[in-house]
Structures are given as C-alpha cells and as structure tokens.
Amino acid sequence: MLLPHGFPGQRLRVLPRPLVASALRRLPTSGMLVTDAGYFPRAANHGRRRDEGAPEAIVIVCVDGYGRCETGGRTTVVGPGHALVLPPGRPHVYLAEPHRPWTIWWLHAAGSQVPGLLSVIAPDGQEALVELHDTYRAVATIDDAIASFERDETFPSLISAAAAGWTLLAQLAADVVAGGPQRTEPVRQAQDHLRRNFAKPLSVADLARTAGLSPSHFSALFRAATGGGVVEYTKRLRMARARELLITSSRDIGDIADAVGYPDASTSPGSSARCTGAARASTGPPTGRTERALTPRARRGPAAPPSARRRPGWRCRPRGRARPGPAAASRRVRPPSPCRCPRSA
C-alpha cells in the first residue's frame, strides 16, 4: 500500500484550498504561489497515484535513496542529485524504491508565471528529470518555503514562500539551459578564474588548455553555458569593476583603466568612454575628472563648420568657368561667381 505521508521526522504543510483560490486572485501571488511543501526522510512505501494529474506543478528533489515515476507509458528513475518535475494535469504515479527508499524535498507551485518556467524545464510538456548543479541550494530553497508556512499562513508568508518557489523553478530552468554539471564544470572553473584574474591578459587557448579541452570545444561549452563568448564575459567583469571604482573611489581615470585591464585607456578617449560612460549615466551628468573622457571632442575644441574642413593645398574653382576643350570657344560661358570658401574672405 502506498503512503502519501506519515513518515518519522517529516515536515509537511498544505494550504487550505479556499486560501489558495483567494491568493491566486491577488498580486503578487497570482503569478507564483506555493500551495504545498514538505520533507520526507527515508519515505518507505511512499507513493501517490493521480489519474488526472495535479492542478499544480510538482517538483521533487531527491537527496538520498531512489524512487521512480510512471507517466505516459514511461518509467523514470529518480536518484540523488536529481529533481523530478511534473507539469499540471499530467497523470502519473510515483513511488519510493522498496530496498532503498528515497529522501525527498518537494513542493507544488501554481500561478501565471509557472507555465513560462516549465516551458524551459520541460519544453515538450512532459515530465522532466533535471540533474541539479547545486543540490544544497535547491534543498535550502524548499526549506525556506516550508519555514514560511510553519510560521503562519498570512499573506506576507505566502509571498515569502512564493519567492522560494520562483527561485527553485528558475534554478531548475538555468540548470537545464546550462546542461549537466559534468559538462559545465570546466566553464564554472573558467568563470572563477576569470573573476579572480580579469585584469590580466587571458586567451581562450590558455583557458581551454587548463580545462583539458580544445579551444573550439571549450568556446562552444562556454557560450552555451553563459550565452556569450569569453571576451564578452571578461569585458562585462572589467566594466563592472570600473563602474564600482568610479563610484566608490577618487582614483584617476587612467589608474582605474589600468586596474581593470585597459592600460591604454588613459591615452585612448574611446576606451575611456567605454569604461566610464555606463557608470556616469547611472549617477548623473559627467563632472570633473571624467568629463573629458566622456566627451573626447572637448579636447579638440569646437567642431569647425563643414566649409572650413578642407584638405591642405585644396583650391576651389569658381563656379561657371568653362572647361577647356575643342568646343569651349563655341559655347556661351556664364561669368564666374565669387568663391565662397573661407580663404577668399
């Protein structure tokens, strides 16, 4: 016989259905609402059968032991470090393995924001088994939701639990997009290295060699995990540090540029503008030491009018003068008009 609950040491909180209906009609819980949450240690004989599915999305995080889920004619084995995600309305049966029952943290989530997150986690609309990059973080997030309900069931507690539910689903979506931990581990190590050494000259080849991969393979993994290349990632790190130093210190522009890995910025107005523009845009108009870097044209004085910007040795030809040629004498020639260039003034 399958037991839905009643395990020694368990934690279980289920919101009353009238409260759920009321919360789903109010902002912000109409977008995300955790309706049920719990923790079942060594849940022997645990299992649930829902022939019509659940009205909410179900997330089950396994930290020990094993369980399995049967849905759509398929059986999915759930082990430690994995999360089982079941979309709303999908018939299913899940149960703990008899010889080594699972220990699970779980929650149910409803609201208008849930389908968008599920479209990333389970694009085909079926169940999904997600390999977690950080199991401890997932467990802590569900624990926050349970603690909110254990405190009370007031509206502030519902909002706090909703934040935990959104964080958990967003973490699962990020893990799916990034790929499995073994695939992203070289990228994570490279990101840590770049965060510590972003001001030093770095190359993709050096990072790939450290990770034990070819440059092309490493670049593909890095772009898939971060959404951009190594150069763009390093640039964002440098710009973030430059903005921080501009706002919190009185250091010279050249010193800041050199500190974040742009040693030529003090002599290149374009580089200085890139380093300082974003920071000054968020703190008001440029003043003092950054005004010249933000407006490089100020160093050269006001712009000259178009008529005065002539190449050295340029001479104008008065308009109306006939071009030399055999037929020039037979044509009526208009008198030349006065020259309007600045040199004739």
N, C-alpha and C positions, 0 to 999 in steps of 0.2 A: 504494500500500500504506500502511495506517495504522500509525503507530509509537506504541506505548504509552509509550515513554521513550527515553532516549539522546540528549538534546539538549545542546549545549555550554553549560556553566555551570549545568546543572540541579542541584537538590538533591532527594533522594528518600530516604524512609525508609518501610519496610513492616515491621510487626511480624510475627514468626512466628505462624502460626495456633495452635499449641499455647499460646503465651503469651497470645494473645487469648482463647482459651477459658478459661484459668486466671484471667485478670484479670476476666472477666465474671462469675465466681463469687465475687468478693471485693468488699467495700465499701472505698472508695467508687467504684471503677472499674466496678462493676456498673451504676451509674447513668449514667455517661458515660465513654466510652473512645474515644480517637483511635487508630485502627488503622493508618492510612496518611496520609502528608502529604508535600507536595512543592512545588517551584517549577520551572516550565518556561519559560525565556525564549525568545521567538520560536520557538515549537514548530511548525516547518514539518512538514507531513504528520502531525501528531499526531492521534490519534483512538482511540476504544475502542468496540467493539460488545459489548453484553451482552444476549443474547436473553432471559435470565431475570432481568435486573437484578442489582444488587449486594446482598450481605447487610447492608451498612451504608448510611446516608445519605451522599450525596456533596454537597460544597459546592465550587464552582469560582468563584473570584474573578478576573475579567478586569481587567487594568490597562493593556493595550495590545493593539492589533490586534482581530481579530474571530474568532469561531467560531460554530458552530451546533449545536443539539441536535434530534434527531428522535426523538419518542416519541409513542405513541398517535395516529399519523397527523398530528401537528402538527410544524411546524418553528419553533424559537425561535432567533432571532439574539442572540448574546451579545456585547456590546461593552464598552468601558472603563467602569469605574464601576458594573458590574453583577455580581451573583452568581447563578449557576445552582444551584438546589437540587433534587436528585433523591431522592425517598423510597426506602427499601429495597424491593427486589423489583420495581421498575418497569423493564420492558425499555426500552432506549434505545441510541442511537448518538450520540456527539458527536465533532466533529472541527474542526480549525482551518481557517479560510478560506485557500485556496491563495495568494491575492495579498497578503494582509496577515495572516499567522498570529498568533494570539493569544499573549500572555504571561500566564500564569496562576499563581496560588497556590491550592492545593487541599488538601482533607483528607477523610477518611472517618471517620464517627462512629457508634458503636453504644452501646447501653445502655438502661436502662429509662426514662431521662429524655428520650431523643430524641423519641419519639412526641408527647409533650406540646408540645415546642417546635415540631415540624413542624406540629402542628395549627394553630398561629398563622401560621406562614410559608406553608404550603400547605394551607388548610382543606379543599380538595376532594380531597386525597390525590394530586394530580398534581404534575408538575414546576412549579417557581416561578422566575420571574426577578425578583430584588429589586434595585431601584435603591438603591445604598448612599448613606447620608448622610455617611459618613466612610470612604473607601476606605483611607486610610493606617492607620487603626485596625484595619480588617479584615486588612490585609496583616501588620501587626505581630503580631496575634494568631496567625495561621498560622505566622509566623516563630518565635514562641515555642514552638509545638508541635514544629516541626522541630528547633529547637535542643535541646529536651528529649531527643528521640530521638538526636540527634547526640552528646549527652553520654554516654548509655548507655541500656540498656533495663531498668534496675532498677525496682522498684515505685515508689519516690519519683518517678522520671522519668515513669512512666506517669500518676501523679496530677497532676503539673505539666502534662503535655500535656492531660489531661482537663479541667483548669481552663481552658485555652485553647480547647478545643473547645466547652465550655459557654458561654464568653464570646462566641465567634463566633456560635453559634446564637441566643443571647439578643440580640445586637446586630441580627441579621437580623430577629428577631421584632419588636423595637422599631421598626425601620425600616418594617416592613410596617404595624404599627399606626398609626404617626405619619403615614404617607403619603409621597409623593415629596418630595425636597429642595426643589423649587420651591414646593410647597405649604406646607412647614413653615418655609421661610426667614424669612418675616415673624414667625412665632411665635418662632423662635430669637432673632431680633434683639430682640423684645419681652422675652423672658426675660432676655437680657443687660442690657437697660435696667432692668428691674425689680430685678435683683440689685444693680445699682450705685446705684439710687435708691429702694429700697423704703421708706425712711423719709420720703419726700416724698409729698405728696398727688398721686395719679395717678388718671386716669379712663380708662375703656375708650375713650371717644371720642377722647381725646388720642393713645392708643396706636394706634388704628385710623387716625387722620389721618396719623400719622407713617409707618405702613406703606402708606398709599395705598389703604386698604380702607374699606368701610362698617363701622360698629360691629357690625352683626349678622353680617356675613361674617367679620370678624375674631374675634368671640366664638366662632363655630362652629368656626373653624380652631384657635383656642387650646384649646377644650375637647376637640376630637378629638385634639390632639397631647399634651396634658398630663393629660387625664382630669378636669379641673376648670376652674372659671372664673378670671378674672383676680383677683378679690377673694380667693378662696380661696388662690390661689398666692402673692399678696402677704402674706396672713396667715401662711402657713407660713414664708415668709422672715423676717418680723418675729419670730415666735415662736422660730425657731431662733437668731436673733441675741440675743434677750432671754435665752434659756437660757444661751448662751455667756457673756454678760456677767455673769449672776448667779453662775455657777460660777467664773469666772476673775478677777472684779474685786470691789472693795468699794464700788462706787458705790451711791448711794441708789436706791430703787425708782423714785422719780419721775424721776430722771435717766435711768435705763435705759429707762423707758417713753417718755420724750421722744426718746431717741436712736433708738428703733426705730419711731417714727411714731405713738405713742399719747400725745399731750401731756396728755390728760385722765385718764390712768390714776392719777395721784397723788391725784386728788380723787374717783375712781370706784372703790370697792372691787371691783366686778365686773370692771372692766378689769384692775386689778392682779392679781386672782386668776387671770385668764386668762393674763397674762404670766408669772406666777411658778409657777403650780401644777405644770406639767409638769416644770420644772427641779427643784423641791424633791422631787417624787415620785421622781425618779431618784437623789437624793443624800441621802435620809434625811428625818426629820421636820423641819418648819419650825422655824427658830430665829431669834432676834434680829430683824433688820430686816424680815424677810418674814413673820413670824408674823401680824402684824395684817392684812397684805394677803391672806394665805391664808385667814384666818378673820375676815371682816368683822364678824360678830356680836360679837366680843370688844370692839369699840369701843363697843357699846351696852350692855354689861353682860349679866348672865344673863337668859335669857328669862323673862318673867313667866308665872305659871300662867294657864290659859285663863280662869278665873273673874275674874281681875283685869284682863283686857284688855277694858275697856268704853269705849264712846264717851263723850265729855264730855256731861254732862247726862242720862245714862241713869239711869232709876229702875226698880227692879224692882217687880213687882206680886206681892204674896203669893199663893201658890197656894191655890185653893179658894174664892176670893171670887166671888160670883155676878155675872154680867154684868148690867147694867141692862136692863130690858125689861118688857113688859107681864106676862109670865108669871113674872117673877123672884120675886114675893111668894108664888106658889103652889108653888114648888119648895123642896125641903129643901136648905138650904145647909150645906155642910160648914165647920167652923170653919177659919179661915185658918191655914196652917202658918207657922212662923217663917221669915223671909227668911235665905237662906244667902249672900247676896252679901257681898263683903269690907267694904262700907261699913257693914253692920249689926253688925260685930264690935266 
